[in-house]
Amino acid sequence: MKIERIQTGVRMEKRLVKVMKATAEYLDLSLGDFLEGVVLHAMDGKPSPFTDGTLAKIAALKKVYNLDLDASHSHKLHE
């Protein structure tokens, strides 16, 4: 499907971005493609787009980057 992409300037938690970049690399995706897929799944109310193997890899990457955040922290983070 032909689409138009734009550049965004979003601020996100540093360790979360590191895990997202590493996961995208693991899946051989650009960070933008990774984020589009995750957001489209979430907006459609679909289950996780990740296989059990990918979820295990994400868990390992969260340990590597000391990411101790989860969904319960959503909308509660401040600098």
N, CA, C and O of each residue as an XYZ file, in Angstrom:
316
protein
N       0.846     -1.168      0.000
C       0.000      0.000      0.000
C       0.896      1.237      0.000
O       1.828      1.341      0.798
N       0.608      2.159     -0.891
C       1.404      3.381     -0.977
C       0.951      4.351      0.108
O      -0.241      4.615      0.267
N       1.923      4.876      0.851
C       1.643      5.806      1.935
C       2.609      6.975      1.872
O       3.563      6.958      1.093
N       2.368      7.978      2.680
C       3.296      9.094      2.824
C       3.795      9.094      4.260
O       2.998      9.104      5.198
N       5.100      9.082      4.429
C       5.686      9.119      5.767
C       6.207     10.521      6.055
O       6.633     11.237      5.149
N       6.169     10.897      7.317
C       6.699     12.182      7.750
C       7.707     11.951      8.863
O       7.685     10.914      9.527
N       8.569     12.898      9.060
C       9.549     12.841     10.154
C       8.872     13.347     11.422
O       8.147     14.342     11.387
N       9.105     12.669     12.537
C       8.538     13.111     13.807
C       9.661     13.447     14.780
O      10.796     12.997     14.627
N       9.328     14.222     15.749
C      10.296     14.558     16.791
C       9.682     14.263     18.143
O       9.185     15.162     18.820
N       9.719     13.009     18.530
C       9.106     12.612     19.802
C      10.191     12.374     20.846
O      11.308     11.971     20.520
N       9.848     12.627     22.091
C      10.756     12.347     23.208
C      10.235     11.117     23.934
O       9.051     11.025     24.256
N      11.144     10.166     24.191
C      10.772      8.935     24.881
C      11.856      8.580     25.882
O      12.979      9.079     25.805
N      11.511      7.724     26.810
C      12.447      7.260     27.832
C      13.618      6.555     27.148
O      13.421      5.698     26.287
N      14.819      6.921     27.537
C      16.046      6.492     26.867
C      16.202      4.973     26.787
O      16.506      4.440     25.721
N      15.996      4.274     27.903
C      16.187      2.819     27.912
C      15.127      2.127     27.050
O      15.404      1.112     26.411
N      13.927      2.677     27.038
C      12.852      2.117     26.214
C      13.222      2.211     24.734
O      13.011      1.264     23.976
N      13.769      3.345     24.331
C      14.188      3.515     22.934
C      15.291      2.520     22.583
O      15.292      1.960     21.487
N      16.218      2.297     23.491
C      17.293      1.333     23.238
C      16.727     -0.069     23.018
O      17.159     -0.783     22.113
N      15.762     -0.459     23.848
C      15.150     -1.787     23.698
C      14.364     -1.859     22.389
O      14.407     -2.875     21.695
N      13.646     -0.783     22.048
C      12.888     -0.782     20.789
C      13.820     -0.889     19.592
O      13.548     -1.652     18.666
N      14.914     -0.136     19.596
C      15.869     -0.191     18.488
C      16.480     -1.582     18.363
O      16.603     -2.113     17.259
N      16.861     -2.167     19.490
C      17.460     -3.504     19.466
C      16.452     -4.554     19.000
O      16.806     -5.476     18.266
N      15.206     -4.414     19.425
C      14.166     -5.357     18.994
C      13.899     -5.211     17.500
O      13.763     -6.209     16.792
N      13.823     -3.982     17.021
C      13.629     -3.746     15.589
C      14.773     -4.377     14.796
O      14.548     -5.026     13.775
N      15.989     -4.181     15.273
C      17.162     -4.781     14.609
C      17.050     -6.303     14.613
O      17.311     -6.947     13.597
N      16.666     -6.878     15.742
C      16.487     -8.333     15.858
C      15.469     -8.841     14.836
O      15.630     -9.926     14.277
N      14.422     -8.051     14.597
C      13.364     -8.430     13.656
C      13.677     -7.989     12.227
O      12.870     -8.197     11.321
N      14.845     -7.380     12.025
C      15.265     -6.875     10.717
C      14.272     -5.844     10.171
O      13.894     -5.879      9.000
N      13.864     -4.930     11.051
C      12.953     -3.842     10.698
C      13.606     -2.513     11.020
O      14.489     -2.429     11.874
N      13.162     -1.475     10.327
C      13.561     -0.136     10.755
C      12.781      0.190     12.029
O      11.756     -0.429     12.312
N      13.270      1.154     12.784
C      12.543      1.548     13.991
C      11.160      2.074     13.623
O      10.190      1.797     14.329
N      11.056      2.817     12.545
C       9.753      3.333     12.106
C       8.773      2.222     11.775
O       7.618      2.273     12.196
N       9.223      1.204     11.017
C       8.350      0.073     10.684
C       7.927     -0.675     11.945
O       6.776     -1.090     12.072
N       8.861     -0.841     12.868
C       8.564     -1.503     14.135
C       7.466     -0.750     14.884
O       6.482     -1.345     15.324
N       7.645      0.563     15.024
C       6.662      1.369     15.755
C       5.305      1.381     15.056
O       4.268      1.290     15.713
N       5.307      1.494     13.733
C       4.039      1.457     13.002
C       3.286      0.160     13.285
O       2.081      0.178     13.532
N       3.992     -0.953     13.249
C       3.344     -2.242     13.502
C       2.774     -2.347     14.899
O       1.644     -2.803     15.077
N       3.542     -1.930     15.895
C       3.084     -1.998     17.285
C       1.854     -1.109     17.481
O       0.867     -1.524     18.088
N       1.927      0.107     16.963
C       0.816      1.051     17.143
C      -0.433      0.576     16.389
O      -1.538      0.659     16.924
N      -0.274      0.084     15.164
C      -1.436     -0.403     14.419
C      -2.107     -1.577     15.137
O      -3.335     -1.651     15.181
N      -1.317     -2.493     15.696
C      -1.886     -3.596     16.473
C      -2.658     -3.047     17.675
O      -3.788     -3.459     17.935
N      -2.042     -2.122     18.397
C      -2.675     -1.573     19.603
C      -3.962     -0.832     19.262
O      -4.966     -0.988     19.957
N      -3.945     -0.033     18.206
C      -5.128      0.758     17.851
C      -6.281     -0.112     17.357
O      -7.442      0.287     17.445
N      -5.967     -1.294     16.842
C      -7.008     -2.220     16.416
C      -7.460     -3.136     17.550
O      -8.357     -3.958     17.363
N      -6.840     -2.999     18.734
C      -7.187     -3.859     19.858
C      -6.734     -5.291     19.650
O      -7.294     -6.213     20.242
N      -5.729     -5.483     18.817
C      -5.215     -6.822     18.526
C      -4.299     -7.276     19.659
O      -3.755     -6.453     20.396
N      -4.135     -8.585     19.792
C      -3.161     -9.084     20.772
C      -1.753     -8.663     20.373
O      -1.548     -8.083     19.307
N      -0.816     -8.950     21.207
C       0.581     -8.593     20.972
C       1.038     -9.055     19.588
O       0.737    -10.175     19.175
N       1.760     -8.198     18.879
C       2.273     -8.604     17.574
C       3.517     -9.491     17.669
O       4.070     -9.895     16.646
N       3.953     -9.793     18.888
C       5.205    -10.511     19.092
C       4.975    -11.986     19.367
O       4.037    -12.363     20.069
N       5.845    -12.815     18.802
C       5.823    -14.248     19.101
C       6.408    -14.467     20.487
O       6.994    -13.552     21.066
N       6.255    -15.661     21.016
C       6.860    -15.980     22.313
C       8.373    -15.810     22.266
O       8.982    -15.346     23.230
N       8.979    -16.189     21.136
C      10.420    -16.043     20.992
C      10.855    -14.582     21.015
O      11.867    -14.239     21.626
N      10.083    -13.721     20.344
C      10.413    -12.301     20.346
C      10.196    -11.702     21.727
O      10.980    -10.857     22.160
N       9.154    -12.121     22.421
C       8.918    -11.625     23.782
C      10.066    -12.037     24.707
O      10.463    -11.271     25.585
N      10.590    -13.228     24.515
C      11.744    -13.667     25.319
C      12.962    -12.805     25.004
O      13.710    -12.439     25.911
N      13.171    -12.479     23.735
C      14.282    -11.620     23.342
C      14.113    -10.227     23.938
O      15.083     -9.636     24.411
N      12.883     -9.695     23.920
C      12.606     -8.383     24.510
C      12.918     -8.414     26.000
O      13.522     -7.478     26.524
N      12.517     -9.471     26.684
C      12.803     -9.596     28.124
C      14.305     -9.577     28.368
O      14.772     -8.943     29.315
N      15.056    -10.260     27.529
C      16.515    -10.270     27.680
C      17.092     -8.886     27.413
O      17.993     -8.445     28.126
N      16.586     -8.199     26.399
C      17.070     -6.851     26.088
C      16.724     -5.866     27.202
O      17.506     -4.962     27.497
N      15.559     -6.036     27.818
C      15.195     -5.172     28.948
C      16.200     -5.329     30.083
O      16.521     -4.355     30.764
N      16.697     -6.539     30.293
C      17.722     -6.763     31.326
C      19.035     -6.100     30.931
O      19.692     -5.468     31.758
N      19.413     -6.245     29.666
C      20.664     -5.648     29.182
C      20.656     -4.142     29.394
O      21.656     -3.566     29.822
N      19.527     -3.504     29.096
C      19.429     -2.047     29.183
C      18.800     -1.558     30.492
O      18.439     -0.388     30.619
N      18.674     -2.466     31.460
C      18.125     -2.118     32.781
C      16.772     -1.415     32.693
O      16.509     -0.469     33.435
N      15.926     -1.877     31.790
C      14.596     -1.294     31.625
C      13.633     -1.985     32.575
O      13.258     -3.139     32.365
N      13.238     -1.274     33.617
C      12.342     -1.841     34.624
C      10.927     -1.275     34.505
O      10.140     -1.371     35.447
N      10.606     -0.694     33.368
C       9.271     -0.148     33.144
C       8.392     -1.191     32.469
O       8.880     -2.044     31.728
N       7.090     -1.114     32.732
C       6.130     -1.960     32.039
C       4.862     -1.136     31.788
O       4.837      0.064     32.064
N       3.836     -1.762     31.278
C       2.607     -1.054     30.906
C       1.982     -0.312     32.091
O       1.305      0.698     31.903
N       2.204     -0.805     33.294
C       1.611     -0.127     34.467
C       2.203      1.252     34.684
O       1.611      2.065     35.394
N       3.344      1.536     34.099
C       3.993      2.849     34.242
C       3.491      3.861     33.203
O       3.824      5.045     33.273
N       2.696      3.392     32.246
C       2.214      4.250     31.171
C       1.474      5.461     31.756
O       0.642      5.321     32.653
N       1.787      6.629     31.239
C       1.167      7.916     31.632
C       1.519      8.335     33.049
O       0.899      9.251     33.590
N       2.504      7.683     33.663
C       2.912      8.039     35.033
C       4.366      8.493     35.081
O       4.896      8.744     36.163
N       5.009      8.602     33.941
C       6.426      8.962     33.892
C       6.572     10.470     33.799
O       5.822     11.131     33.080
N       7.538     11.013     34.526
C       7.847     12.425     34.412
C       9.335     12.614     34.640
O       9.984     11.800     35.297
N       9.865     13.693     34.091
C      11.306     13.963     34.176
C      11.616     14.701     35.455
O      12.776     15.023     35.716
